[in-house]
Amino acid sequence: LFLSIVESGIERYIPNHKRDRLQPAIDYIHSKYTGEIISIEQLSKMCGITPEYFRKIFKVFYGVSPIKYINNLKITRAKELLELQLHSVTEVALQSGYTEMAHFSREFKKATNLCPSEYMKQNLQKSKKNINKNFAFYSIALLTSTFALGILIPKVQYLIGKKMIIKSIELSNFRNYESLNF
């Protein structure tokens, strides 16, 4: 089988076995990107090819250089951790594979146009809005399904004309709901 790649408007065919040759490096990157510094020389050795050829075919298949690919993984991980809001920015940097805060902040800002703390604050505001929206939605859904299923709430309110009548119903007395007169 051949993989068709469009590059600069010219269609090229590249055999799948070349992509398969990169698999050991891809597996290694995904397992180690947060814990150690990964070099092109190290990755190319795993694949049994020269660093130059490794860079060339990596870019053809993944659209970015190997270093950019690793940085994208780190930034994606950092964004996920910042959105969880369970860790400080420093902890997020370390857990994402960065050893220097300045480098992390610079790379993060380059990728997102926000510094990590701004990103965290922005997502906190989004989270609060989503929680409020979800709470309202699920509250309505719960009430609707509660009544649709015939499950009663201890106090049921009815609007009759312009008067509000609150009728309390004990769940223990609710054995035969057809006999209740509302």
Residue pairs with C-beta under 8 A, 6 or more apart in sequence:
1 15
1 16
2 13
2 14
2 15
2 16
3 13
3 14
3 15
3 16
3 19
3 61
4 11
4 12
4 13
5 11
5 12
5 13
5 14
5 60
5 61
6 12
7 60
14 57
14 60
14 61
18 57
18 61
19 57
19 61
21 47
21 48
21 49
21 57
22 47
22 54
22 57
22 58
22 61
24 46
24 47
25 43
25 44
25 46
25 47
25 54
25 58
25 66
28 38
28 43
28 46
29 38
29 43
29 66
29 69
29 70
29 73
30 73
32 38
33 70
33 73
33 74
33 77
33 97
34 74
34 77
34 95
34 96
34 97
35 97
38 70
40 51
40 54
40 55
40 66
40 67
41 51
43 54
43 66
44 50
44 51
44 53
44 54
47 54
49 57
54 66
55 65
55 66
58 65
58 66
58 69
59 65
62 69
64 72
70 97
71 107
71 111
72 111
73 97
74 96
74 97
74 98
74 107
75 96
75 107
75 108
75 111
75 112
77 95
77 96
77 97
78 92
78 93
78 96
78 98
78 104
78 108
78 116
79 112
79 119
81 87
81 91
81 92
81 95
81 96
82 89
82 92
82 116
82 119
82 120
82 123
83 120
83 123
83 127
85 120
85 123
85 124
85 127
87 95
89 101
89 116
89 117
89 120
90 101
92 116
93 101
93 104
93 105
93 116
96 104
98 104
98 107
104 116
105 115
105 116
108 114
108 115
108 116
108 119
109 115
112 119
114 122
146 153
150 177
152 169
152 171
152 174
152 177
154 168
154 169
154 170
154 171
155 166
155 167
155 168
155 169
156 166
156 167
156 169
156 182
157 164
157 165
157 166
157 167
158 164
158 165
158 167
158 182
167 182
169 180
174 180
